[in-house]
Amino acid sequence: MPHENPVPHENPDPAAMREQYRSTPLLEADLAPAPMEEFARWFQAAVACGLYEPNAMVVSTATPEGRPSSRTVLMKAYDERGFVFFTNYTSRKGREIEANPYVSLLFPWHPLARQIIVTGTAARVGRDETAAYFRTRPHGSQLGAWASDQSALVDSRETLLHRYESLSTRYPEGEQVPVPPRWGGFRVTPGTVEFWQGHENRLHDRLRYVREQATEGAESAKGTAEAWRTERLCP
Protein backbone atom coordinates (compact mmCIF):
# COMPACT_ATOMS: atom_id res chain seq x y z
CA MET A 1 0.00 0.00 0.00
CA PRO A 2 1.43 3.42 -0.92
CA HIS A 3 2.49 5.61 1.97
CA GLU A 4 -0.09 8.32 2.59
CA ASN A 5 1.16 11.76 3.41
CA PRO A 6 -0.24 13.09 6.72
CA VAL A 7 -2.58 16.06 6.63
CA PRO A 8 -0.39 19.09 7.36
CA HIS A 9 -1.14 21.42 10.25
CA GLU A 10 -1.96 24.93 9.21
CA ASN A 11 0.99 27.24 9.81
CA PRO A 12 2.78 25.11 12.44
CA ASP A 13 4.86 27.17 14.84
CA PRO A 14 8.31 25.57 15.39
CA ALA A 15 8.94 27.82 18.39
CA ALA A 16 6.08 26.10 20.21
CA MET A 17 7.41 22.61 19.57
CA ARG A 18 9.19 21.23 22.62
CA GLU A 19 9.59 18.00 24.54
CA GLN A 20 10.61 17.29 28.13
CA TYR A 21 13.24 14.57 28.07
CA ARG A 22 13.17 12.16 31.01
CA SER A 23 15.97 9.65 31.35
CA THR A 24 18.56 8.24 33.71
CA PRO A 25 21.51 10.59 34.36
CA LEU A 26 24.69 9.82 32.44
CA LEU A 27 27.56 9.72 34.94
CA GLU A 28 31.30 9.64 34.38
CA ALA A 29 31.64 6.56 36.58
CA ASP A 30 29.34 4.62 34.26
CA LEU A 31 31.39 5.21 31.11
CA ALA A 32 33.48 2.53 29.45
CA PRO A 33 37.28 3.15 29.40
CA ALA A 34 37.29 3.91 25.66
CA PRO A 35 34.69 5.63 23.46
CA MET A 36 34.21 2.77 21.00
CA GLU A 37 33.25 0.49 23.89
CA GLU A 38 30.69 3.04 25.04
CA PHE A 39 29.47 3.47 21.47
CA ALA A 40 28.91 -0.30 21.23
CA ARG A 41 26.71 -0.15 24.33
CA TRP A 42 24.62 2.71 22.97
CA PHE A 43 24.38 1.20 19.51
CA GLN A 44 23.21 -2.14 20.90
CA ALA A 45 20.56 -0.31 22.95
CA ALA A 46 19.39 1.60 19.86
CA VAL A 47 19.06 -1.63 17.89
CA ALA A 48 17.31 -3.43 20.76
CA CYS A 49 14.61 -0.76 21.04
CA GLY A 50 13.79 -1.05 17.34
CA LEU A 51 15.09 2.37 16.33
CA TYR A 52 14.72 2.87 12.56
CA GLU A 53 18.13 2.69 10.84
CA PRO A 54 20.24 3.26 13.96
CA ASN A 55 23.36 3.11 11.75
CA ALA A 56 22.28 6.26 9.90
CA MET A 57 24.65 9.14 10.61
CA VAL A 58 25.12 12.66 9.33
CA VAL A 59 28.57 13.09 7.80
CA SER A 60 29.82 16.66 7.61
CA THR A 61 32.81 17.61 5.50
CA ALA A 62 34.37 20.88 4.41
CA THR A 63 36.45 22.27 1.61
CA PRO A 64 39.99 23.52 2.33
CA GLU A 65 38.42 27.00 2.45
CA GLY A 66 36.04 25.88 5.22
CA ARG A 67 32.79 25.64 3.24
CA PRO A 68 30.83 22.82 4.92
CA SER A 69 28.37 20.27 3.56
CA SER A 70 26.38 17.53 5.27
CA ARG A 71 24.46 14.42 4.27
CA THR A 72 23.10 11.25 5.85
CA VAL A 73 24.94 7.99 5.12
CA LEU A 74 24.86 4.51 6.64
CA MET A 75 27.66 3.35 8.91
CA LYS A 76 28.64 -0.14 7.78
CA ALA A 77 31.28 -1.11 10.35
CA TYR A 78 32.86 0.06 13.58
CA ASP A 79 35.63 -1.19 15.85
CA GLU A 80 38.39 0.26 18.00
CA ARG A 81 39.84 1.95 14.90
CA GLY A 82 36.74 4.00 14.12
CA PHE A 83 33.66 4.16 11.88
CA VAL A 84 33.40 2.99 8.26
CA PHE A 85 31.07 4.12 5.47
CA PHE A 86 31.16 3.62 1.71
CA THR A 87 30.67 6.07 -1.11
CA ASN A 88 31.74 7.16 -4.57
CA TYR A 89 35.18 8.72 -4.16
CA THR A 90 34.33 11.34 -6.81
CA SER A 91 31.21 12.49 -4.92
CA ARG A 92 31.22 15.82 -3.15
CA LYS A 93 32.05 14.27 0.21
CA GLY A 94 34.71 12.09 -1.39
CA ARG A 95 36.41 15.05 -3.03
CA GLU A 96 36.20 17.16 0.11
CA ILE A 97 37.68 14.41 2.28
CA GLU A 98 40.58 13.99 -0.13
CA ALA A 99 41.29 17.72 0.12
CA ASN A 100 40.48 18.12 3.83
CA PRO A 101 40.30 14.91 5.93
CA TYR A 102 38.67 16.52 8.99
CA VAL A 103 35.07 15.36 9.37
CA SER A 104 32.23 15.22 11.87
CA LEU A 105 29.70 12.42 12.40
CA LEU A 106 26.34 12.74 14.12
CA PHE A 107 24.09 9.85 15.17
CA PRO A 108 20.68 11.53 15.80
CA TRP A 109 18.74 9.05 17.94
CA HIS A 110 15.78 11.34 18.69
CA PRO A 111 13.37 8.67 20.05
CA LEU A 112 15.93 7.86 22.75
CA ALA A 113 16.73 11.53 23.46
CA ARG A 114 20.32 10.62 22.60
CA GLN A 115 22.92 11.67 20.11
CA ILE A 116 26.57 10.86 19.53
CA ILE A 117 28.89 13.41 17.94
CA VAL A 118 32.28 12.38 16.55
CA THR A 119 35.08 14.55 15.23
CA GLY A 120 38.10 13.04 13.56
CA THR A 121 39.88 12.35 10.32
CA ALA A 122 38.80 10.17 7.41
CA ALA A 123 41.00 8.00 5.20
CA ARG A 124 40.29 5.37 2.56
CA VAL A 125 40.07 1.75 3.63
CA GLY A 126 42.01 -0.86 1.68
CA ARG A 127 40.62 -2.24 -1.58
CA ASP A 128 40.34 -5.71 -0.05
CA GLU A 129 38.07 -4.35 2.66
CA THR A 130 36.03 -2.47 0.07
CA ALA A 131 35.66 -5.55 -2.12
CA ALA A 132 34.63 -7.72 0.84
CA TYR A 133 31.85 -5.31 1.74
CA PHE A 134 30.77 -4.78 -1.89
CA ARG A 135 30.15 -8.53 -2.25
CA THR A 136 27.62 -8.37 0.62
CA ARG A 137 25.49 -5.70 -1.08
CA PRO A 138 22.30 -6.71 -2.90
CA HIS A 139 22.76 -7.17 -6.65
CA GLY A 140 20.71 -4.06 -7.37
CA SER A 141 22.82 -1.93 -5.05
CA GLN A 142 25.98 -3.17 -6.75
CA LEU A 143 24.60 -2.07 -10.11
CA GLY A 144 23.50 1.24 -8.60
CA ALA A 145 27.08 1.99 -7.55
CA TRP A 146 28.04 1.80 -11.24
CA ALA A 147 24.95 3.59 -12.60
CA SER A 148 25.20 6.67 -10.38
CA ASP A 149 28.10 9.07 -10.81
CA GLN A 150 27.30 10.43 -7.37
CA SER A 151 26.99 14.22 -7.03
CA ALA A 152 27.42 14.74 -10.81
CA LEU A 153 24.71 16.47 -12.81
CA VAL A 154 22.26 14.23 -14.67
CA ASP A 155 19.67 15.49 -17.16
CA SER A 156 16.79 13.27 -16.03
CA ARG A 157 15.75 10.29 -13.93
CA GLU A 158 15.16 8.40 -17.18
CA THR A 159 18.87 8.72 -18.01
CA LEU A 160 19.78 7.22 -14.65
CA LEU A 161 17.30 4.35 -15.11
CA HIS A 162 18.62 3.68 -18.63
CA ARG A 163 22.15 3.32 -17.24
CA TYR A 164 20.88 0.89 -14.62
CA GLU A 165 18.94 -1.18 -17.18
CA SER A 166 21.99 -1.40 -19.43
CA LEU A 167 24.07 -2.63 -16.49
CA SER A 168 21.44 -5.17 -15.47
CA THR A 169 21.65 -6.61 -18.98
CA ARG A 170 25.43 -6.73 -18.85
CA TYR A 171 25.50 -8.18 -15.31
CA PRO A 172 22.30 -10.22 -14.79
CA GLU A 173 21.28 -11.54 -11.38
CA GLY A 174 23.73 -14.23 -10.26
CA GLU A 175 26.69 -12.84 -12.21
CA GLN A 176 29.49 -11.18 -10.25
CA VAL A 177 29.61 -7.41 -10.53
CA PRO A 178 33.12 -5.90 -10.34
CA VAL A 179 33.82 -3.24 -7.74
CA PRO A 180 33.74 0.22 -9.33
CA PRO A 181 37.24 1.71 -9.26
CA ARG A 182 35.94 5.05 -7.95
CA TRP A 183 33.86 3.49 -5.18
CA GLY A 184 35.04 2.46 -1.74
CA GLY A 185 35.14 2.99 1.99
CA PHE A 186 36.33 5.67 4.36
CA ARG A 187 37.26 5.02 7.97
CA VAL A 188 36.81 7.91 10.39
CA THR A 189 39.37 7.77 13.20
CA PRO A 190 37.87 9.68 16.13
CA GLY A 191 39.64 12.43 17.99
CA THR A 192 36.63 13.25 20.16
CA VAL A 193 33.40 11.35 20.81
CA GLU A 194 30.58 13.09 22.67
CA PHE A 195 27.68 11.19 24.24
CA TRP A 196 24.61 13.39 24.67
CA GLN A 197 21.64 12.36 26.82
CA GLY A 198 18.57 14.58 27.02
CA HIS A 199 17.07 15.59 30.39
CA GLU A 200 14.32 17.77 31.80
CA ASN A 201 14.62 21.56 31.69
CA ARG A 202 17.34 21.29 29.06
CA LEU A 203 19.88 20.17 31.69
CA HIS A 204 21.25 17.54 29.34
CA ASP A 205 24.26 15.33 29.99
CA ARG A 206 27.18 15.82 27.60
CA LEU A 207 30.19 13.62 28.26
CA ARG A 208 33.04 13.79 25.78
CA TYR A 209 36.03 11.52 25.25
CA VAL A 210 39.15 13.30 24.01
CA ARG A 211 42.05 11.35 22.53
CA GLU A 212 45.40 11.97 24.21
CA GLN A 213 48.79 10.80 23.04
CA ALA A 214 50.63 8.80 25.70
CA THR A 215 53.84 10.18 27.13
CA GLU A 216 56.99 9.63 25.09
CA GLY A 217 58.36 6.13 25.48
CA ALA A 218 55.02 4.50 26.36
CA GLU A 219 54.15 2.02 23.64
CA SER A 220 51.63 -0.71 23.11
CA ALA A 221 51.82 -3.85 21.01
CA LYS A 222 50.35 -1.90 18.09
CA GLY A 223 52.75 1.03 18.36
CA THR A 224 52.37 4.29 20.23
CA ALA A 225 49.94 3.89 23.09
CA GLU A 226 46.81 6.02 23.17
CA ALA A 227 44.72 7.19 26.08
CA TRP A 228 41.39 8.93 26.46
CA ARG A 229 40.27 11.51 28.98
CA THR A 230 36.65 12.42 29.61
CA GLU A 231 35.14 15.79 30.26
CA ARG A 232 31.66 17.11 30.97
CA LEU A 233 30.22 19.95 28.89
CA CYS A 234 27.44 22.34 29.83
CA PRO A 235 24.28 21.62 27.82
Backbone torsions as a table, in degrees:
resi	resn	phi	psi	omega
1	MET	NA	132.0	-179.8
2	PRO	-62.7	147.1	178.1
3	HIS	-71.4	129.7	179.0
4	GLU	-94.2	131.2	178.6
5	ASN	-70.9	136.4	178.2
6	PRO	-66.9	153.6	176.8
7	VAL	-70.4	122.7	-176.6
8	PRO	-71.4	147.0	171.8
9	HIS	-74.0	148.2	179.5
10	GLU	-78.4	121.4	177.8
11	ASN	47.7	61.0	179.0
12	PRO	-63.8	141.9	-177.8
13	ASP	-101.5	105.8	-178.9
14	PRO	-63.2	-26.7	-179.4
15	ALA	-67.4	-21.8	-179.4
16	ALA	-92.0	-2.1	-178.4
17	MET	-89.3	116.1	179.2
18	ARG	-155.1	151.2	177.9
19	GLU	-126.5	149.1	171.0
20	GLN	-99.0	115.9	179.8
21	TYR	-84.4	131.5	177.9
22	ARG	-126.7	117.6	-177.3
23	SER	-157.1	172.7	179.2
24	THR	-74.8	135.9	179.1
25	PRO	-57.1	144.5	176.3
26	LEU	-97.7	114.0	-174.7
27	LEU	-110.6	148.5	180.0
28	GLU	-57.4	-38.3	-177.0
29	ALA	-65.7	-18.7	-177.9
30	ASP	-90.2	-8.8	-176.1
31	LEU	-74.1	148.7	172.2
32	ALA	-70.7	160.3	-178.7
33	PRO	-61.8	-31.3	-176.7
34	ALA	-127.7	151.0	-174.1
35	PRO	-64.7	-33.5	-178.7
36	MET	-69.7	-28.0	173.6
37	GLU	-67.9	-42.6	178.4
38	GLU	-67.3	-38.8	177.2
39	PHE	-59.7	-42.3	-179.9
40	ALA	-58.7	-40.9	178.1
41	ARG	-61.6	-48.5	-177.6
42	TRP	-67.1	-39.4	-179.0
43	PHE	-66.0	-42.8	177.8
44	GLN	-60.8	-39.4	178.2
45	ALA	-66.0	-38.8	179.2
46	ALA	-65.5	-39.8	177.6
47	VAL	-67.4	-43.6	-176.3
48	ALA	-62.9	-31.5	-178.4
49	CYS	-85.8	1.4	177.1
50	GLY	80.3	21.3	178.9
51	LEU	-58.7	133.9	-178.7
52	TYR	-69.0	124.2	179.3
53	GLU	44.9	64.1	179.6
54	PRO	-65.2	-16.4	177.7
55	ASN	-86.2	2.9	176.0
56	ALA	-74.1	133.0	-179.6
57	MET	-142.1	148.9	175.9
58	VAL	-88.4	121.9	178.8
59	VAL	-104.6	120.8	178.6
60	SER	-110.7	131.1	178.7
61	THR	-126.8	174.6	178.4
62	ALA	-150.8	152.6	174.7
63	THR	-74.6	167.5	175.7
64	PRO	-57.8	-23.7	179.4
65	GLU	-85.5	-3.3	177.0
66	GLY	92.7	13.0	178.0
67	ARG	-84.0	115.5	-172.8
68	PRO	-86.2	161.7	170.2
69	SER	-151.4	150.0	-177.6
70	SER	-136.4	153.2	176.5
71	ARG	-161.8	159.7	178.1
72	THR	-95.2	129.5	175.9
73	VAL	-131.5	171.2	-180.0
74	LEU	-103.3	123.6	172.1
75	MET	-67.8	133.1	-177.4
76	LYS	-114.4	-7.5	176.4
77	ALA	-165.1	153.1	170.9
78	TYR	-153.1	147.3	174.4
79	ASP	-158.5	-165.1	-176.1
80	GLU	-64.6	-16.1	179.3
81	ARG	-82.4	-24.8	-179.2
82	GLY	143.1	-155.0	-172.5
83	PHE	-116.0	138.1	-176.2
84	VAL	-118.5	134.7	169.1
85	PHE	-137.3	163.7	-176.0
86	PHE	-122.2	148.6	-175.7
87	THR	-164.0	174.9	169.8
88	ASN	-80.4	124.8	-177.2
89	TYR	-66.2	-18.2	178.5
90	THR	-93.9	3.2	175.9
91	SER	-68.2	172.4	179.4
92	ARG	-59.5	-47.0	-179.3
93	LYS	-65.1	-37.7	178.8
94	GLY	-62.2	-44.6	179.4
95	ARG	-66.4	-40.4	-178.9
96	GLU	-67.7	-37.9	178.0
97	ILE	-65.0	-39.5	178.9
98	GLU	-62.3	-33.8	-178.6
99	ALA	-88.4	-27.2	-176.8
100	ASN	-149.6	100.8	-170.7
101	PRO	-75.8	-3.9	-177.5
102	TYR	-78.8	125.6	-176.4
103	VAL	-135.6	167.2	173.2
104	SER	-130.7	141.7	175.4
105	LEU	-118.5	143.6	176.9
106	LEU	-135.4	122.1	172.9
107	PHE	-99.7	106.0	-174.0
108	PRO	-95.7	85.5	-175.5
109	TRP	-93.8	69.7	-174.5
110	HIS	-57.6	-43.3	-178.6
111	PRO	-61.2	-22.5	178.3
112	LEU	-97.1	1.6	-173.1
113	ALA	52.9	43.6	-179.9
114	ARG	-134.0	151.2	167.4
115	GLN	-150.3	154.3	176.9
116	ILE	-125.1	129.2	-178.0
117	ILE	-119.4	126.0	-177.4
118	VAL	-118.9	135.3	166.5
119	THR	-120.4	144.4	-178.2
120	GLY	178.8	-159.4	-179.8
121	THR	-123.1	145.5	-178.1
122	ALA	-110.6	142.6	176.7
123	ALA	-145.9	152.1	-179.7
124	ARG	-63.4	143.0	170.8
125	VAL	-83.3	167.5	179.8
126	GLY	-68.2	157.5	-178.6
127	ARG	-65.6	-30.5	177.4
128	ASP	-63.7	-41.7	178.9
129	GLU	-66.4	-40.2	177.2
130	THR	-62.5	-46.4	-178.4
131	ALA	-63.5	-39.5	-179.6
132	ALA	-62.3	-41.9	178.1
133	TYR	-70.4	-41.8	-177.8
134	PHE	-56.3	-36.5	-179.1
135	ARG	-66.9	-20.8	179.8
136	THR	-86.1	-11.3	-177.8
137	ARG	-73.7	148.3	173.7
138	PRO	-57.5	152.0	-177.5
139	HIS	-53.6	-43.3	-179.2
140	GLY	-63.6	-36.8	178.1
141	SER	-69.5	-33.6	175.5
142	GLN	-63.3	-44.3	178.0
143	LEU	-65.2	-37.8	179.7
144	GLY	-62.0	-32.9	178.4
145	ALA	-64.3	-30.3	176.1
146	TRP	-81.3	-39.5	-172.7
147	ALA	-70.0	-33.8	-174.6
148	SER	-99.7	117.7	171.9
149	ASP	-87.4	79.3	-165.4
150	GLN	-49.9	132.7	179.2
151	SER	79.0	-9.8	177.7
152	ALA	-79.1	154.1	177.3
153	LEU	-68.0	143.5	174.6
154	VAL	-137.2	140.2	-171.8
155	ASP	-74.8	-24.5	-179.6
156	SER	-165.2	163.2	174.5
157	ARG	-65.8	-33.1	179.7
158	GLU	-60.5	-37.4	177.7
159	THR	-62.2	-43.5	-180.0
160	LEU	-64.0	-43.6	-180.0
161	LEU	-66.2	-34.6	178.2
162	HIS	-65.3	-40.4	177.2
163	ARG	-60.8	-44.6	-178.4
164	TYR	-63.3	-44.6	-179.1
165	GLU	-62.6	-39.2	178.1
166	SER	-63.5	-40.3	178.8
167	LEU	-68.0	-37.3	-179.7
168	SER	-67.7	-26.5	174.4
169	THR	-74.8	-39.5	-179.0
170	ARG	-71.4	-39.2	-179.4
171	TYR	-123.7	80.5	-179.4
172	PRO	-67.1	163.7	178.9
173	GLU	-51.7	131.4	-179.5
174	GLY	98.4	-15.9	178.4
175	GLU	-96.8	138.5	-176.6
176	GLN	-67.5	132.5	177.5
177	VAL	-99.2	126.6	179.1
178	PRO	-68.4	154.6	178.3
179	VAL	-74.2	127.3	177.8
180	PRO	-59.8	136.1	-177.0
181	PRO	-64.8	-24.5	-178.8
182	ARG	-99.3	17.3	-177.2
183	TRP	-122.3	139.6	179.6
184	GLY	177.3	-171.1	-174.6
185	GLY	-101.8	156.2	168.7
186	PHE	-121.5	140.3	171.8
187	ARG	-111.0	126.7	177.1
188	VAL	-96.0	115.1	176.5
189	THR	-88.9	116.2	-173.5
190	PRO	-74.8	143.3	170.0
191	GLY	-105.6	-33.5	172.7
192	THR	-138.2	147.0	175.1
193	VAL	-137.2	116.4	-178.3
194	GLU	-106.0	130.1	176.7
195	PHE	-105.9	119.4	-173.9
196	TRP	-113.9	124.6	178.5
197	GLN	-123.8	123.2	-178.5
198	GLY	-73.7	146.6	178.0
199	HIS	-141.6	170.8	179.5
200	GLU	-61.2	152.0	174.2
201	ASN	59.6	23.7	178.1
202	ARG	63.1	22.3	176.3
203	LEU	-93.4	64.3	-174.8
204	HIS	-72.3	156.3	171.8
205	ASP	-91.1	132.0	175.1
206	ARG	-133.6	103.8	177.7
207	LEU	-112.4	128.3	-173.7
208	ARG	-122.8	130.2	170.4
209	TYR	-87.4	137.1	177.2
210	VAL	-125.3	126.5	-179.5
211	ARG	-71.2	134.1	176.2
212	GLU	-126.0	138.9	175.9
213	GLN	-78.5	135.6	179.9
214	ALA	-66.6	161.3	179.9
215	THR	-63.0	152.6	-176.9
216	GLU	-56.6	133.0	179.1
217	GLY	100.2	-21.0	178.3
218	ALA	-83.8	120.6	-177.4
219	GLU	-134.5	150.6	175.7
220	SER	-107.4	-179.3	-179.6
221	ALA	-64.1	-24.7	-177.9
222	LYS	-94.7	1.5	-178.3
223	GLY	127.3	-142.7	-178.4
224	THR	-64.6	129.1	-178.9
225	ALA	-70.0	150.7	178.2
226	GLU	-126.1	148.5	178.7
227	ALA	-134.1	161.0	179.4
228	TRP	-126.1	138.6	169.3
229	ARG	-113.2	155.8	178.9
230	THR	-116.8	150.2	179.7
231	GLU	-145.8	150.4	179.8
232	ARG	-103.0	135.4	179.4
233	LEU	-109.4	146.5	172.4
234	CYS	-66.3	145.1	-179.1
235	PRO	-73.8	NA	NA
